[in-house]
Structures are given as C-alpha cells and as structure tokens.
Amino acid sequence: MKKRFSLLSFMFVVVVAGFSGRAVAQDTQTDNHQISVVVPVVALLDLETSATRNFTASFTKPTNDEAGEKILAPADNSTIWLNYTSIQAGTTTKKVNVKASALVEGVDIHIVAAAAAGGAGTKGTPTAGGFNLTTADQALITDIGSAYTASGPTSGHQLTYSFIAADANYANLRSGTTNVTVTYTLADN
C-alpha cells in the first residue's frame, strides 16, 4: 500500500503543478516585444566618371603661331562626379574637403561643385563659385547630413575644373608636365 500511496501522491503533485503553470500564463487582449533597430554611422565617398578619372589639361601655343600672343588654356573639364553616402551620429554634419598634392607654377586650377543631382536626405551645399586648389584642405561642400547622392556619373555633385594662366602669374610659367593628385575627404564639420 505504501507503493500505491507514493505513486498517487506523485500523480497528484504532477497534476497540480500542471494546472498551476497554466493559471500563471494567461493570455490577455494585448502583448508586446522589443525590436532593436541598428543604424550604422556611414561616411563613404567616391569619384565617378564615364570617361577616365585621370586626365591631361594641356595649354597650347597661340593660334597660327602668332608671336606676341598668350598661350591658350585647356577647355574646362566637367567629366567627374562626386558621390557620397552619409549617416550621421547625432547632430554632427559632414563636409567634403579637397586639396592638391602640388601647385603648378603660374597656373591656377579652379574647382567648382554643382548642386547635388539625385539621391535623398540632407545633401551638402557647395561653396559658391568654387576656389583655386591649394595644398591645404579647403571645404568644397558643407552641411552634409544623413544623405546619399546616388551612385555613378550624372549623380551627386558634378565637378568642373578650369585652368587659368593669369597675366599676374605669367612670369612664373615654366614648360613641362606637373602631375597633381587631387584628394577629396568626407570629414566632420
């Protein structure tokens, strides 16, 4: 009989435990759970072109080899587009700095960025009228928030390079080739 009592006691405990577990976990009219959404900080920059990134800007001799005339400047180059993707941390904004690795004696390399074409978000504001490149960083585009310009040539900011041999600098001109590397950096404002 002891065996029967123990077995019955055990079954009673199991049945009561099963009922008590159900009573605690009752459904209601509402329920909830959490989702953690993670958005990374992003700072990506790229130069795009349908031609080639590297190009030659050649001054030429005066038309008809006429003595006493000034050399002719190369045509403006507008084949390169600046693309970026930016996701901000807090209220910080970004800018695009640009600098040249070297200067060309007697020649100013002038850069202008157009307003961004394509994309969405708080795309940056180009410096009005552009400026001549120097070997120190200069802000070409400012106030970039969380934004993207879309990718490829014809998206983002179209860049225009002009080459000027001003009369005031004419005495500094020297024949030859100078290779200039132009560097763009997406940085915090």
KOLTI-122894 format. One record per residue (C-alpha): x, y, z; chain; residue number from 0. Coordinates in nm, 4 decimals. Each point is the difference from the previous one (the first is absolute). Layout:
BEGIN
+----------+----------+----------+-----+-----+
|        u |        v |        w | mol | seq |
+----------+----------+----------+-----+-----+
|        X |        Y |        Z |   A | NUM |
...
+----------+----------+----------+-----+-----+
END
This chain:
BEGIN
+----------+----------+----------+-----+-----+
|        u |        v |        w | mol | seq |
+----------+----------+----------+-----+-----+
|   0.0000 |   0.0000 |   0.0000 |   A |   0 |
|   0.2860 |   0.2319 |   0.0564 |   A |   1 |
|   0.0927 |  -0.0334 |  -0.3625 |   A |   2 |
|  -0.3485 |   0.0943 |  -0.1087 |   A |   3 |
|  -0.0088 |   0.3007 |   0.2299 |   A |   4 |
|   0.3349 |   0.1268 |  -0.1317 |   A |   5 |
|  -0.1053 |  -0.0445 |  -0.3595 |   A |   6 |
|  -0.3309 |   0.1756 |   0.0657 |   A |   7 |
|   0.1747 |   0.2832 |   0.1800 |   A |   8 |
|   0.2377 |   0.0392 |  -0.2888 |   A |   9 |
|  -0.2839 |   0.0129 |  -0.2551 |   A |  10 |
|  -0.1868 |   0.2539 |   0.2119 |   A |  11 |
|   0.3071 |   0.2270 |   0.0171 |   A |  12 |
|   0.0509 |  -0.0232 |  -0.3784 |   A |  13 |
|  -0.3655 |   0.0835 |  -0.0722 |   A |  14 |
|  -0.0026 |   0.2949 |   0.2416 |   A |  15 |
|   0.3291 |   0.1317 |  -0.1402 |   A |  16 |
|  -0.1411 |  -0.0196 |  -0.3544 |   A |  17 |
|  -0.3098 |   0.2003 |   0.0973 |   A |  18 |
|   0.1931 |   0.2596 |   0.1950 |   A |  19 |
|   0.2356 |   0.0629 |  -0.2982 |   A |  20 |
|  -0.2973 |   0.0673 |  -0.2259 |   A |  21 |
|  -0.1646 |   0.2347 |   0.2433 |   A |  22 |
|   0.3038 |   0.2297 |   0.0116 |   A |  23 |
|   0.0465 |   0.0312 |  -0.3801 |   A |  24 |
|  -0.3397 |   0.1299 |  -0.1056 |   A |  25 |
|  -0.0523 |   0.1887 |  -0.3281 |   A |  26 |
|  -0.1311 |   0.3575 |   0.0041 |   A |  27 |
|  -0.1255 |   0.2419 |  -0.2650 |   A |  28 |
|   0.3481 |   0.1485 |  -0.0551 |   A |  29 |
|   0.3575 |  -0.1183 |  -0.0066 |   A |  30 |
|   0.3341 |   0.1460 |  -0.1113 |   A |  31 |
|   0.3636 |  -0.0632 |  -0.0823 |   A |  32 |
|   0.3047 |   0.2142 |  -0.0860 |   A |  33 |
|   0.1831 |   0.0453 |  -0.3287 |   A |  34 |
|   0.3460 |   0.1546 |   0.0033 |   A |  35 |
|   0.0589 |   0.1978 |  -0.3197 |   A |  36 |
|   0.3683 |   0.0682 |  -0.0664 |   A |  37 |
|   0.1035 |   0.2737 |  -0.2465 |   A |  38 |
|   0.3772 |   0.0305 |  -0.0504 |   A |  39 |
|   0.1992 |   0.3203 |  -0.0350 |   A |  40 |
|   0.0962 |   0.0204 |  -0.3688 |   A |  41 |
|   0.2506 |   0.2241 |  -0.1805 |   A |  42 |
|   0.0698 |  -0.1132 |  -0.3581 |   A |  43 |
|   0.1309 |   0.2113 |  -0.2878 |   A |  44 |
|   0.0723 |  -0.0877 |  -0.3612 |   A |  45 |
|   0.0912 |   0.1726 |  -0.3262 |   A |  46 |
|  -0.1884 |  -0.1220 |  -0.3067 |   A |  47 |
|   0.0427 |   0.0667 |  -0.3703 |   A |  48 |
|  -0.1060 |  -0.1517 |  -0.3283 |   A |  49 |
|   0.3440 |   0.0933 |  -0.1377 |   A |  50 |
|   0.3220 |  -0.0397 |   0.1983 |   A |  51 |
|   0.0754 |   0.1454 |   0.3409 |   A |  52 |
|   0.3467 |   0.1073 |  -0.1018 |   A |  53 |
|   0.0169 |   0.2574 |  -0.2754 |   A |  54 |
|   0.2475 |   0.2382 |  -0.1608 |   A |  55 |
|  -0.0596 |   0.3745 |  -0.0145 |   A |  56 |
|   0.2272 |   0.1353 |  -0.2734 |   A |  57 |
|   0.0631 |   0.3664 |  -0.0682 |   A |  58 |
|   0.0702 |   0.0607 |  -0.3683 |   A |  59 |
|   0.2060 |   0.2488 |  -0.1972 |   A |  60 |
|  -0.1673 |   0.3081 |  -0.1415 |   A |  61 |
|  -0.2273 |  -0.0448 |  -0.2997 |   A |  62 |
|   0.1875 |   0.0092 |  -0.3315 |   A |  63 |
|   0.3295 |   0.0150 |   0.1911 |   A |  64 |
|  -0.0396 |   0.3756 |   0.0266 |   A |  65 |
|   0.2808 |   0.1599 |   0.1997 |   A |  66 |
|  -0.1097 |   0.2283 |   0.2809 |   A |  67 |
|  -0.3150 |  -0.2001 |   0.0853 |   A |  68 |
|  -0.0698 |  -0.1761 |   0.3262 |   A |  69 |
|  -0.0173 |  -0.3830 |   0.0275 |   A |  70 |
|  -0.3505 |  -0.1470 |  -0.0112 |   A |  71 |
|  -0.1487 |  -0.1632 |   0.3092 |   A |  72 |
|  -0.1445 |  -0.3512 |  -0.0209 |   A |  73 |
|  -0.3782 |  -0.0403 |  -0.0139 |   A |  74 |
|  -0.1784 |  -0.0417 |   0.3328 |   A |  75 |
|  -0.0373 |  -0.3608 |   0.1133 |   A |  76 |
|  -0.3412 |  -0.1020 |   0.1434 |   A |  77 |
|   0.0208 |  -0.3783 |  -0.0373 |   A |  78 |
|   0.0390 |  -0.0920 |   0.3690 |   A |  79 |
|  -0.2857 |  -0.0346 |   0.2491 |   A |  80 |
|   0.0318 |  -0.0146 |   0.3808 |   A |  81 |
|  -0.2256 |  -0.2617 |   0.1673 |   A |  82 |
|  -0.0435 |  -0.0575 |   0.3740 |   A |  83 |
|  -0.2060 |  -0.1831 |   0.2596 |   A |  84 |
|  -0.0181 |   0.1464 |   0.3485 |   A |  85 |
|  -0.1849 |  -0.1143 |   0.3122 |   A |  86 |
|   0.0605 |   0.2356 |   0.2889 |   A |  87 |
|   0.0567 |  -0.0673 |   0.3682 |   A |  88 |
|  -0.2140 |   0.2547 |   0.1833 |   A |  89 |
|  -0.0079 |   0.3524 |  -0.1409 |   A |  90 |
|   0.3505 |   0.0045 |  -0.1472 |   A |  91 |
|   0.0186 |   0.0918 |  -0.3684 |   A |  92 |
|   0.2684 |  -0.0837 |  -0.2508 |   A |  93 |
|   0.1909 |   0.1840 |  -0.2724 |   A |  94 |
|   0.2081 |  -0.0924 |  -0.3016 |   A |  95 |
|   0.3520 |   0.1398 |   0.0106 |   A |  96 |
|   0.2221 |   0.0155 |  -0.3064 |   A |  97 |
|   0.3712 |   0.0647 |  -0.0469 |   A |  98 |
|   0.2710 |  -0.0350 |  -0.2632 |   A |  99 |
|   0.3266 |  -0.1870 |   0.0447 |   A | 100 |
|   0.1907 |   0.2765 |  -0.1803 |   A | 101 |
|  -0.0503 |   0.3387 |  -0.1588 |   A | 102 |
|   0.0881 |   0.0798 |  -0.3586 |   A | 103 |
|   0.2166 |   0.3118 |  -0.0269 |   A | 104 |
|  -0.1935 |   0.2748 |  -0.1776 |   A | 105 |
|  -0.3213 |  -0.2079 |  -0.0336 |   A | 106 |
|  -0.3086 |   0.0108 |   0.2215 |   A | 107 |
|  -0.2142 |  -0.3139 |   0.0068 |   A | 108 |
|  -0.3507 |   0.1185 |   0.0827 |   A | 109 |
|  -0.2631 |  -0.2463 |   0.1293 |   A | 110 |
|  -0.3776 |   0.0451 |   0.0154 |   A | 111 |
|  -0.2531 |  -0.2542 |   0.1298 |   A | 112 |
|  -0.3578 |   0.0172 |  -0.1282 |   A | 113 |
|  -0.3036 |  -0.0675 |   0.2196 |   A | 114 |
|  -0.0626 |  -0.3715 |   0.0528 |   A | 115 |
|  -0.2081 |  -0.1841 |  -0.2577 |   A | 116 |
|  -0.1831 |  -0.3115 |   0.1190 |   A | 117 |
|  -0.0190 |  -0.1727 |   0.3345 |   A | 118 |
|  -0.1809 |   0.1164 |   0.3124 |   A | 119 |
|   0.0544 |   0.1430 |   0.3459 |   A | 120 |
|   0.1940 |   0.3070 |   0.1093 |   A | 121 |
|   0.2446 |   0.0248 |  -0.2863 |   A | 122 |
|   0.2764 |   0.2556 |   0.0406 |   A | 123 |
|   0.0358 |   0.3562 |  -0.1210 |   A | 124 |
|   0.2836 |   0.0710 |  -0.2465 |   A | 125 |
|   0.2258 |   0.3009 |   0.0597 |   A | 126 |
|  -0.1413 |   0.2758 |  -0.2219 |   A | 127 |
|   0.2208 |   0.0649 |  -0.3014 |   A | 128 |
|   0.2573 |  -0.2589 |   0.1069 |   A | 129 |
|   0.3660 |   0.0869 |   0.0589 |   A | 130 |
|   0.3567 |  -0.0607 |  -0.1162 |   A | 131 |
|   0.1525 |  -0.3223 |   0.1313 |   A | 132 |
|   0.2758 |   0.0221 |   0.2597 |   A | 133 |
|   0.2072 |  -0.2616 |   0.1807 |   A | 134 |
|  -0.2113 |   0.0531 |   0.3147 |   A | 135 |
|  -0.3514 |  -0.1401 |   0.0470 |   A | 136 |
|  -0.2815 |   0.2369 |  -0.0973 |   A | 137 |
|  -0.3715 |  -0.0679 |   0.0524 |   A | 138 |
|  -0.1610 |  -0.0510 |  -0.3414 |   A | 139 |
|  -0.3371 |  -0.1284 |   0.1306 |   A | 140 |
|  -0.1344 |   0.0663 |   0.3517 |   A | 141 |
|  -0.3026 |  -0.0864 |   0.2164 |   A | 142 |
|  -0.0399 |  -0.3615 |  -0.1124 |   A | 143 |
|  -0.2449 |  -0.1807 |   0.2263 |   A | 144 |
|  -0.1356 |  -0.3509 |  -0.0347 |   A | 145 |
|  -0.0203 |  -0.0311 |  -0.3765 |   A | 146 |
|   0.0993 |  -0.1858 |  -0.3128 |   A | 147 |
|   0.0614 |   0.1439 |  -0.3459 |   A | 148 |
|  -0.0618 |  -0.3177 |  -0.2027 |   A | 149 |
|   0.2949 |  -0.1619 |  -0.1732 |   A | 150 |
|   0.1628 |   0.0478 |  -0.3371 |   A | 151 |
|   0.0758 |   0.2705 |  -0.2527 |   A | 152 |
|  -0.2956 |   0.2425 |  -0.0209 |   A | 153 |
|  -0.0721 |  -0.0482 |   0.3739 |   A | 154 |
|   0.1272 |   0.2062 |   0.2891 |   A | 155 |
|   0.1970 |   0.3221 |  -0.0459 |   A | 156 |
|   0.1426 |   0.0658 |  -0.3478 |   A | 157 |
|   0.3514 |   0.1401 |   0.0308 |   A | 158 |
|   0.1393 |   0.2558 |  -0.2453 |   A | 159 |
|   0.3721 |   0.0676 |  -0.0263 |   A | 160 |
|   0.1275 |   0.3173 |  -0.1700 |   A | 161 |
|   0.3653 |   0.0798 |  -0.0715 |   A | 162 |
|   0.1098 |   0.3637 |   0.0068 |   A | 163 |
|   0.3339 |   0.1553 |  -0.0900 |   A | 164 |
|  -0.0763 |   0.3510 |   0.1255 |   A | 165 |
|   0.2079 |   0.2931 |  -0.1213 |   A | 166 |
|   0.1075 |   0.0700 |   0.3595 |   A | 167 |
|   0.1582 |  -0.3501 |   0.0161 |   A | 168 |
|   0.1301 |  -0.0194 |  -0.3580 |   A | 169 |
|   0.3626 |   0.0575 |   0.1020 |   A | 170 |
|  -0.0167 |  -0.3206 |   0.2120 |   A | 171 |
|  -0.1000 |  -0.2294 |  -0.2886 |   A | 172 |
|   0.2501 |  -0.2743 |  -0.0876 |   A | 173 |
|  -0.0269 |  -0.2621 |  -0.2737 |   A | 174 |
|  -0.0353 |  -0.3638 |   0.0991 |   A | 175 |
|  -0.2479 |  -0.2354 |   0.1624 |   A | 176 |
|  -0.1045 |   0.0182 |   0.3652 |   A | 177 |
|  -0.2062 |  -0.2884 |   0.1358 |   A | 178 |
|  -0.2538 |   0.1136 |   0.2580 |   A | 179 |
|  -0.1982 |  -0.2409 |   0.2175 |   A | 180 |
|  -0.3294 |   0.1468 |   0.1193 |   A | 181 |
|  -0.1274 |  -0.1560 |   0.3243 |   A | 182 |
|  -0.3578 |   0.0192 |   0.1292 |   A | 183 |
|  -0.0808 |  -0.0856 |   0.3619 |   A | 184 |
|  -0.3405 |  -0.0371 |   0.1698 |   A | 185 |
|   0.0587 |   0.1430 |   0.3503 |   A | 186 |
|  -0.1947 |   0.1323 |   0.2985 |   A | 187 |
|  -0.0808 |   0.3725 |  -0.0099 |   A | 188 |
+----------+----------+----------+-----+-----+
END
